[in-house]
Amino acid sequence: EDAATIIGKDELDRFARSKDQQYEYLDFRGYLETSWSSTADYILCSKFDFEKRRNSKKSNSDQSPLLWEAHPSLLQLSNSKTLPKMILCPNDFPYNFDKSIEHWCLWKLGGSVTVDEIEAAKVEFCEISRVLGLGDIKDLLYWMNPEHLRSIPEIDHAHILCIREKMI
């Protein structure tokens, strides 16, 4: 079944990574657990360019290494006047789609992603694709995972699929 049908039927748990993609994803999750205070800290640093610092407290034992954390933290951000802040970027671990489909994420700090924000991101995406000559876009689909499917519930995000007429 195609992605549009799965999204339309709200059967989002049917999306999956290929076997190789899943191994890569699980390896990376292991790296996050041993190197970062949280997955949210990693997202803040890698997607939103937050400062990366070693945390001041040790994890479970005295022998454990200091972990990376974002500065400022999500908790410190809750009172920030610079929010909301959004970024659109390729999904680091996309689901297993045809090669003509690109899997992107619209990440948002300071609230939930709205349909209007997704529509604005789609317009921006089309303009960037046109300017950079990345190929004609046939369709843009989106969804937001329900709570039980969210791998990073602390930072809201929407998934956007770009289906191109021709490969980039």
Beta strands, then each sheet from edge to edge (+ up, - down):
strand 1: 51-54
strand 2: 68-71
strand 3: 85-90
strand 4: 101-109
strand 5: 137-143
strand 6: 156-164
sheet 1: 1+ 2-
sheet 2: 3+ 4- 6+ 5-
end
